[in-house]
Amino acid sequence: SIDELARKGSMGQISTIAESPIDENLIFTGSGDGLIYYTTDGGKSWNQSSTPGLPKYARISQIIGSHFDKKVAYAACQNFLAGDYKPYIYKTTDGGKSWFLFNGNLPEKGSTYTIAEDDKDKDLLFVGTQFGVFFTADGGNEWVQLKNGIPTECVMNLVLQRREHDLVVSTFGRGIYILDDYTPLRNLSSETLKKEAFIFPIKDAKMFVQANPFAFRGVGFQGASFYSAPNPKVGAVFTYYLKDEIKSLKEQRRDEEKARQKEDEEVKFPAYDRLLKEKEEPTAYLLFTITDANGNVIRKIKTTPKKGVSRITWNFRYNPVTPVSLKPFDSTIPWNSPDIGYMIVPGKYKVSLSKFVDGEFTQLVAPQDFVCEPLKTTKLPANERLTLDQFNRKVASLTRAISGADAYRKSLANKITYLEKAVIDGADVPDSIYNAILSIKKELDDINIELNGDPLRANYEGASPTSVKDRVDLITGALWNTTAAPTTTFRKSYDVAADQFGGLLHALKSIDTEVKGVESKLEKYGAPYTPGRFPEWKESND
């Protein structure tokens, strides 16, 4: 009835119950009208706790027992229904007899609904409030909000996944958020925060090739209404700390100007020399260098400096061996895949952190050890892993050369169009040079067919002879996306491709010499400039 709904007494239900992880006979209960009871004999007798400062009829949302001391427990309370939005985190150190307020520096506005304790560090706690998730690494003296990827909305429940050390967050908006591997927070001590930079202990990285069950990335063919949250990136995760923001000379000058404005001081226009120095300053960045156990560099990863705690993931792979491109990968086409390098073999590796500022590299963190191991027990023996790695190195070397040669062929083919027009526009250029250009064009077309295949024959006859690039793509497209050993087909494809490519590369070098000869003649006869041709000039005596 409406009368019962209106009475405070109707809020007296037990809203939470918690058993001590250490003593099964120690149990706590909290009710919707602000009362905490405890029992030390498994429920035979109950005693009411003292909770000074907790408003009458406040709701005890959650109680948890400590993993370290059976006399310690925590309670998340709130008085939201009374229009009171203050946090109420309580703690007991005497088994439930008396509780004291444990808010620390939590914002004054933000009702508290849930709390969680790490099972390895007694000082690491998490709390869910009306406006997001907070954590403390010092036992509650200072609370820090987790903001990266977690919205500032009502958090109703927190669960710590003890095996993987993940923080799972449930929000009132029917959302679930997961902070993968929160263990770096255990090392977020005052000593750590004093360092210029720090790489937190690295969790053993599980190696695997990610499945693609929907054929394409993401939801595949399931339709736009099918929701699928993205998985975390596959790879070794490096969590690091940077004490201070690395500001450019321009940012430093603007900070100075703002400080002067704040003090009502005159802000002078900067001198030209200072503006020039700002313009010429190289962009600062952080560089992670990954090496094997013997110190051989495996990968370098560049990232933008960002103050605070950040993360970066290495995908267990060497750099792609395809030509360098400044054009970002187009992810709008679902069947497109970014270029990848081949995967390392399981084992021990190291990662270091450096900064590039004002044209100089400075090491911030010395090499730290970490382990890459298969997700599941692999059937590939250690000696075959070494053989696989050696084969992948050969394939990578050949792929780099083939893709580079093809890119260079394209650049020569692009020159041909300019050279043809330069012959026409150059009044004094002999017609014989035009015929030489046409001959070079035919030679480039022949190389293109052997490298990339014959599209004309494929269109009209249904197939064409397997090209050099097709043979290598057969290997990289399959072998570099699995953890299996190379098959006989892969080995034969490599041998044939390597044998054919040697002759093609020699022919391409000869064509390059011919193009340079044509360019020299065009310059001699005063033809207009063409890309890649350095202009010559002699001062006239007239």
NORLIN-V399479 format. One record per residue. N is the residue number from 1. RES is the residue in one small letter. SS is DSSP state (helix for helix, strand for strand, loop for the rest). PHI is phi in degrees with one decimal (999 if undefined). Layout:
n: <N & N>
res: <RES & RES>
ss: <SS & SS>
phi: <PHI & PHI>
This chain:
n: <1 & 2 & 3 & 4 & 5 & 6 & 7 & 8 & 9 & 10 & 11 & 12 & 13 & 14 & 15 & 16 & 17 & 18 & 19 & 20 & 21 & 22 & 23 & 24 & 25 & 26 & 27 & 28 & 29 & 30 & 31 & 32 & 33 & 34 & 35 & 36 & 37 & 38 & 39 & 40 & 41 & 42 & 43 & 44 & 45 & 46 & 47 & 48 & 49 & 50 & 51 & 52 & 53 & 54 & 55 & 56 & 57 & 58 & 59 & 60 & 61 & 62 & 63 & 64 & 65 & 66 & 67 & 68 & 69 & 70 & 71 & 72 & 73 & 74 & 75 & 76 & 77 & 78 & 79 & 80 & 81 & 82 & 83 & 84 & 85 & 86 & 87 & 88 & 89 & 90 & 91 & 92 & 93 & 94 & 95 & 96 & 97 & 98 & 99 & 100 & 101 & 102 & 103 & 104 & 105 & 106 & 107 & 108 & 109 & 110 & 111 & 112 & 113 & 114 & 115 & 116 & 117 & 118 & 119 & 120 & 121 & 122 & 123 & 124 & 125 & 126 & 127 & 128 & 129 & 130 & 131 & 132 & 133 & 134 & 135 & 136 & 137 & 138 & 139 & 140 & 141 & 142 & 143 & 144 & 145 & 146 & 147 & 148 & 149 & 150 & 151 & 152 & 153 & 154 & 155 & 156 & 157 & 158 & 159 & 160 & 161 & 162 & 163 & 164 & 165 & 166 & 167 & 168 & 169 & 170 & 171 & 172 & 173 & 174 & 175 & 176 & 177 & 178 & 179 & 180 & 181 & 182 & 183 & 184 & 185 & 186 & 187 & 188 & 189 & 190 & 191 & 192 & 193 & 194 & 195 & 196 & 197 & 198 & 199 & 200 & 201 & 202 & 203 & 204 & 205 & 206 & 207 & 208 & 209 & 210 & 211 & 212 & 213 & 214 & 215 & 216 & 217 & 218 & 219 & 220 & 221 & 222 & 223 & 224 & 225 & 226 & 227 & 228 & 229 & 230 & 231 & 232 & 233 & 234 & 235 & 236 & 237 & 238 & 239 & 240 & 241 & 242 & 243 & 244 & 245 & 246 & 247 & 248 & 249 & 250 & 251 & 252 & 253 & 254 & 255 & 256 & 257 & 258 & 259 & 260 & 261 & 262 & 263 & 264 & 265 & 266 & 267 & 268 & 269 & 270 & 271 & 272 & 273 & 274 & 275 & 276 & 277 & 278 & 279 & 280 & 281 & 282 & 283 & 284 & 285 & 286 & 287 & 288 & 289 & 290 & 291 & 292 & 293 & 294 & 295 & 296 & 297 & 298 & 299 & 300 & 301 & 302 & 303 & 304 & 305 & 306 & 307 & 308 & 309 & 310 & 311 & 312 & 313 & 314 & 315 & 316 & 317 & 318 & 319 & 320 & 321 & 322 & 323 & 324 & 325 & 326 & 327 & 328 & 329 & 330 & 331 & 332 & 333 & 334 & 335 & 336 & 337 & 338 & 339 & 340 & 341 & 342 & 343 & 344 & 345 & 346 & 347 & 348 & 349 & 350 & 351 & 352 & 353 & 354 & 355 & 356 & 357 & 358 & 359 & 360 & 361 & 362 & 363 & 364 & 365 & 366 & 367 & 368 & 369 & 370 & 371 & 372 & 373 & 374 & 375 & 376 & 377 & 378 & 379 & 380 & 381 & 382 & 383 & 384 & 385 & 386 & 387 & 388 & 389 & 390 & 391 & 392 & 393 & 394 & 395 & 396 & 397 & 398 & 399 & 400 & 401 & 402 & 403 & 404 & 405 & 406 & 407 & 408 & 409 & 410 & 411 & 412 & 413 & 414 & 415 & 416 & 417 & 418 & 419 & 420 & 421 & 422 & 423 & 424 & 425 & 426 & 427 & 428 & 429 & 430 & 431 & 432 & 433 & 434 & 435 & 436 & 437 & 438 & 439 & 440 & 441 & 442 & 443 & 444 & 445 & 446 & 447 & 448 & 449 & 450 & 451 & 452 & 453 & 454 & 455 & 456 & 457 & 458 & 459 & 460 & 461 & 462 & 463 & 464 & 465 & 466 & 467 & 468 & 469 & 470 & 471 & 472 & 473 & 474 & 475 & 476 & 477 & 478 & 479 & 480 & 481 & 482 & 483 & 484 & 485 & 486 & 487 & 488 & 489 & 490 & 491 & 492 & 493 & 494 & 495 & 496 & 497 & 498 & 499 & 500 & 501 & 502 & 503 & 504 & 505 & 506 & 507 & 508 & 509 & 510 & 511 & 512 & 513 & 514 & 515 & 516 & 517 & 518 & 519 & 520 & 521 & 522 & 523 & 524 & 525 & 526 & 527 & 528 & 529 & 530 & 531 & 532 & 533 & 534 & 535 & 536 & 537 & 538 & 539 & 540 & 541 & 542>
res: <s & i & d & e & l & a & r & k & g & s & m & g & q & i & s & t & i & a & e & s & p & i & d & e & n & l & i & f & t & g & s & g & d & g & l & i & y & y & t & t & d & g & g & k & s & w & n & q & s & s & t & p & g & l & p & k & y & a & r & i & s & q & i & i & g & s & h & f & d & k & k & v & a & y & a & a & c & q & n & f & l & a & g & d & y & k & p & y & i & y & k & t & t & d & g & g & k & s & w & f & l & f & n & g & n & l & p & e & k & g & s & t & y & t & i & a & e & d & d & k & d & k & d & l & l & f & v & g & t & q & f & g & v & f & f & t & a & d & g & g & n & e & w & v & q & l & k & n & g & i & p & t & e & c & v & m & n & l & v & l & q & r & r & e & h & d & l & v & v & s & t & f & g & r & g & i & y & i & l & d & d & y & t & p & l & r & n & l & s & s & e & t & l & k & k & e & a & f & i & f & p & i & k & d & a & k & m & f & v & q & a & n & p & f & a & f & r & g & v & g & f & q & g & a & s & f & y & s & a & p & n & p & k & v & g & a & v & f & t & y & y & l & k & d & e & i & k & s & l & k & e & q & r & r & d & e & e & k & a & r & q & k & e & d & e & e & v & k & f & p & a & y & d & r & l & l & k & e & k & e & e & p & t & a & y & l & l & f & t & i & t & d & a & n & g & n & v & i & r & k & i & k & t & t & p & k & k & g & v & s & r & i & t & w & n & f & r & y & n & p & v & t & p & v & s & l & k & p & f & d & s & t & i & p & w & n & s & p & d & i & g & y & m & i & v & p & g & k & y & k & v & s & l & s & k & f & v & d & g & e & f & t & q & l & v & a & p & q & d & f & v & c & e & p & l & k & t & t & k & l & p & a & n & e & r & l & t & l & d & q & f & n & r & k & v & a & s & l & t & r & a & i & s & g & a & d & a & y & r & k & s & l & a & n & k & i & t & y & l & e & k & a & v & i & d & g & a & d & v & p & d & s & i & y & n & a & i & l & s & i & k & k & e & l & d & d & i & n & i & e & l & n & g & d & p & l & r & a & n & y & e & g & a & s & p & t & s & v & k & d & r & v & d & l & i & t & g & a & l & w & n & t & t & a & a & p & t & t & t & f & r & k & s & y & d & v & a & a & d & q & f & g & g & l & l & h & a & l & k & s & i & d & t & e & v & k & g & v & e & s & k & l & e & k & y & g & a & p & y & t & p & g & r & f & p & e & w & k & e & s & n & d>
ss: <loop & helix & helix & helix & helix & helix & loop & helix & helix & helix & helix & loop & loop & strand & strand & strand & strand & strand & strand & loop & loop & loop & loop & loop & loop & loop & strand & strand & strand & strand & strand & loop & loop & loop & loop & strand & strand & strand & strand & loop & loop & loop & loop & loop & loop & loop & strand & strand & loop & strand & strand & loop & loop & loop & loop & loop & loop & loop & strand & strand & strand & strand & strand & strand & strand & loop & loop & loop & loop & loop & loop & loop & strand & strand & strand & strand & strand & strand & strand & helix & helix & helix & loop & strand & strand & strand & strand & strand & strand & strand & strand & strand & loop & loop & loop & loop & loop & strand & strand & strand & strand & loop & loop & loop & loop & loop & loop & loop & loop & loop & loop & strand & strand & strand & strand & strand & strand & loop & loop & loop & loop & loop & loop & loop & strand & strand & strand & strand & strand & loop & loop & strand & strand & strand & strand & strand & loop & loop & loop & loop & loop & loop & loop & strand & strand & strand & loop & loop & loop & loop & loop & loop & loop & loop & strand & strand & strand & strand & strand & strand & strand & loop & loop & loop & loop & strand & strand & strand & strand & strand & strand & loop & loop & loop & loop & strand & strand & strand & strand & loop & loop & helix & helix & helix & helix & helix & helix & loop & loop & helix & helix & helix & helix & helix & loop & loop & strand & strand & strand & loop & loop & loop & loop & loop & strand & strand & strand & loop & loop & loop & loop & loop & loop & loop & loop & loop & loop & loop & loop & loop & loop & loop & loop & loop & loop & loop & loop & loop & loop & loop & loop & loop & loop & loop & loop & strand & strand & strand & strand & strand & strand & strand & loop & loop & loop & loop & loop & loop & helix & helix & helix & helix & helix & helix & helix & helix & helix & helix & helix & helix & helix & helix & loop & loop & loop & loop & loop & loop & loop & loop & loop & helix & helix & helix & helix & helix & helix & helix & helix & helix & loop & loop & loop & loop & strand & strand & strand & strand & strand & strand & strand & strand & loop & loop & loop & loop & strand & strand & strand & strand & strand & strand & strand & loop & loop & loop & loop & strand & strand & strand & strand & strand & strand & strand & loop & loop & strand & loop & loop & loop & loop & loop & loop & loop & loop & loop & loop & loop & loop & loop & loop & loop & loop & loop & loop & loop & loop & loop & loop & loop & loop & loop & strand & loop & loop & loop & strand & strand & strand & strand & strand & strand & strand & strand & strand & strand & strand & loop & loop & strand & strand & strand & strand & strand & strand & strand & strand & strand & strand & strand & strand & strand & strand & strand & loop & loop & loop & loop & loop & loop & loop & helix & helix & helix & helix & helix & helix & helix & helix & helix & helix & helix & helix & helix & helix & helix & helix & helix & helix & helix & helix & helix & helix & helix & helix & helix & helix & helix & helix & helix & helix & helix & helix & helix & helix & helix & helix & helix & helix & helix & helix & helix & helix & helix & helix & loop & loop & loop & loop & loop & helix & helix & helix & helix & helix & helix & helix & helix & helix & helix & helix & helix & helix & helix & helix & helix & helix & helix & helix & helix & helix & helix & loop & loop & helix & helix & helix & helix & helix & helix & helix & loop & loop & loop & loop & loop & loop & helix & helix & helix & helix & helix & helix & helix & helix & helix & helix & helix & helix & loop & loop & loop & loop & loop & loop & loop & loop & helix & helix & helix & helix & helix & helix & helix & helix & helix & helix & helix & helix & helix & helix & helix & helix & helix & helix & helix & helix & helix & helix & helix & helix & helix & helix & helix & helix & helix & helix & helix & helix & helix & helix & helix & helix & helix & loop & loop & loop & loop & loop & loop & loop & loop & loop & loop & loop & loop & loop & loop & loop & loop & loop & loop>
phi: <999 & -64.3 & -66.7 & -69.4 & -62.2 & -82.8 & -84.5 & -64.2 & -63.0 & -72.8 & -95.6 & -83.8 & -71.2 & -71.2 & -103.6 & -156.5 & -143.8 & -144.8 & -101.4 & -61.1 & -64.8 & -101.0 & -128.4 & -67.3 & -85.8 & -96.7 & -130.1 & -120.2 & -131.9 & -131.2 & -120.6 & -76.0 & -112.7 & 83.8 & -110.7 & -117.9 & -120.5 & -143.5 & -133.7 & -110.4 & -124.3 & 74.3 & 106.3 & -68.3 & -140.0 & -124.2 & -130.4 & -82.6 & -86.6 & -94.5 & -128.6 & -61.6 & 91.6 & -82.9 & -58.5 & -63.9 & 72.1 & -66.5 & -98.6 & -85.4 & -76.5 & -157.9 & -125.4 & -132.1 & -91.7 & -73.2 & -85.1 & -113.0 & -145.6 & -65.5 & -82.5 & -102.5 & -150.3 & -128.3 & -136.0 & -101.2 & -124.3 & -154.1 & -124.7 & -61.5 & -66.9 & -93.6 & 78.2 & -105.2 & -103.2 & -77.0 & -79.7 & -137.0 & -103.1 & -116.2 & -138.9 & -121.1 & -122.2 & -125.1 & 79.7 & 111.9 & -63.4 & -136.9 & -121.9 & -132.0 & -65.4 & -132.7 & -73.9 & 59.1 & -102.8 & -57.9 & -55.5 & -65.6 & -112.0 & 158.4 & -56.4 & -106.6 & -117.9 & -154.1 & -145.6 & -143.5 & -121.7 & -66.8 & -94.1 & -114.3 & -126.1 & -66.8 & -92.0 & -97.2 & -128.3 & -126.9 & -139.8 & -102.6 & -122.3 & -62.9 & -127.8 & 118.1 & -109.4 & -124.0 & -136.5 & -130.8 & -107.1 & -124.6 & 79.0 & 110.3 & -70.1 & -130.5 & -106.7 & -123.9 & -80.9 & -87.6 & -117.1 & -72.7 & 93.3 & -106.0 & -71.6 & -88.4 & -127.4 & -67.2 & -103.7 & -96.9 & -155.1 & -128.6 & -132.9 & -97.6 & -79.7 & -68.9 & -73.9 & -94.7 & 58.7 & -107.3 & -101.5 & -105.9 & -116.8 & -112.8 & -109.7 & -68.2 & -85.8 & 61.4 & -109.3 & -123.5 & -125.4 & -127.8 & -97.3 & -71.1 & 53.0 & -84.0 & -57.8 & -57.2 & -64.7 & -66.7 & -100.5 & -85.6 & -91.9 & -63.0 & -65.4 & -64.2 & -68.3 & -80.6 & -75.2 & -65.9 & -155.6 & -158.2 & -103.9 & -70.3 & -49.4 & -96.8 & -68.9 & -52.3 & -90.6 & -90.3 & -90.9 & -163.9 & -101.5 & -68.6 & -74.3 & -131.5 & -66.5 & -96.4 & 77.1 & -115.1 & -63.9 & 71.5 & -79.6 & 58.8 & -95.0 & -78.6 & 93.8 & -66.9 & -82.6 & -84.8 & -93.1 & -143.3 & -72.5 & -67.1 & -76.2 & -60.7 & -62.8 & -80.4 & 150.5 & -83.5 & -99.9 & -108.8 & -99.3 & -137.1 & -124.6 & -123.4 & -65.5 & -122.1 & -71.2 & -90.4 & -99.2 & -73.9 & -60.2 & -65.9 & -66.3 & -63.4 & -63.8 & -66.4 & -63.4 & -62.2 & -65.5 & -64.6 & -63.7 & -66.9 & -62.1 & -63.8 & -93.0 & 58.5 & -96.9 & -70.2 & -107.0 & -85.2 & -66.9 & -65.3 & -68.2 & -59.6 & -58.7 & -69.3 & -64.2 & -65.6 & -63.7 & -63.4 & -66.3 & -87.4 & -65.6 & -66.3 & -69.5 & -76.8 & -158.1 & -101.6 & -132.1 & -94.2 & -115.2 & -104.9 & -127.5 & -84.3 & -63.7 & -93.5 & 89.6 & -74.3 & -70.0 & -98.3 & -157.7 & -121.3 & -122.9 & -98.5 & -148.1 & -76.3 & -65.0 & -142.3 & -62.9 & 102.4 & -96.9 & -136.1 & -136.2 & -143.6 & -118.7 & -104.6 & -87.8 & 68.6 & -120.8 & -71.0 & -62.4 & -59.5 & -99.5 & -75.6 & -57.0 & -64.2 & -131.2 & -92.3 & -86.5 & -61.0 & -64.3 & -88.6 & -89.1 & -73.7 & -95.4 & -63.5 & -89.9 & -76.8 & -130.3 & -69.1 & -65.6 & -131.8 & -93.6 & -84.1 & -83.1 & -69.9 & -90.5 & -57.7 & 158.3 & -93.9 & -137.6 & -133.6 & -137.2 & -124.8 & -127.7 & -129.6 & -120.8 & -113.4 & -135.0 & 55.4 & 82.0 & -128.1 & -93.3 & -133.1 & -74.0 & -97.5 & -133.3 & -66.2 & -53.5 & -110.9 & -79.5 & -155.1 & -120.9 & -112.0 & -138.4 & -61.4 & -62.2 & -122.8 & -60.2 & -85.5 & -91.5 & -87.0 & -61.9 & -60.1 & -67.3 & -75.1 & -63.4 & -64.4 & -63.2 & -61.6 & -62.7 & -65.0 & -66.2 & -62.3 & -62.5 & -63.3 & -64.9 & -62.7 & -63.0 & -67.7 & -61.8 & -60.1 & -68.3 & -65.6 & -65.3 & -68.0 & -64.2 & -66.6 & -63.8 & -69.4 & -59.5 & -62.5 & -65.2 & -67.7 & -63.4 & -66.1 & -66.2 & -55.5 & -59.4 & -67.8 & -64.7 & -60.4 & -69.7 & -65.3 & -64.5 & -69.2 & -77.0 & -85.8 & -61.9 & -95.3 & -78.0 & -67.1 & -66.1 & -62.1 & -66.6 & -63.9 & -64.6 & -64.3 & -65.3 & -63.3 & -65.3 & -63.9 & -60.0 & -65.5 & -63.3 & -65.8 & -63.3 & -63.4 & -64.9 & -61.8 & -65.4 & -71.1 & -76.7 & -116.2 & 102.8 & -110.5 & -64.8 & -64.3 & -65.6 & -64.4 & -68.8 & -98.9 & -115.2 & 88.9 & -162.8 & -140.6 & -55.9 & -63.2 & -82.6 & -62.1 & -66.9 & -60.8 & -66.1 & -73.0 & -63.0 & -59.4 & -76.1 & -67.4 & -70.2 & -105.2 & -65.8 & -80.2 & -118.8 & -149.8 & -106.8 & -82.4 & -76.8 & -65.9 & -85.4 & -62.7 & -60.6 & -62.4 & -64.9 & -67.4 & -61.9 & -64.9 & -60.5 & -65.7 & -62.8 & -64.2 & -67.2 & -71.0 & -67.6 & -56.6 & -67.3 & -64.6 & -64.1 & -64.9 & -64.4 & -65.6 & -64.0 & -65.1 & -63.8 & -59.1 & -64.2 & -64.7 & -63.4 & -62.6 & -64.8 & -63.3 & -62.2 & -63.7 & -67.7 & -61.5 & -66.4 & -61.7 & -91.9 & 73.6 & -70.6 & -58.5 & -63.4 & -126.8 & -55.0 & 89.2 & -106.3 & -79.3 & -72.6 & -111.6 & -156.3 & -125.9 & -67.6 & -78.0 & -87.9 & -69.1>
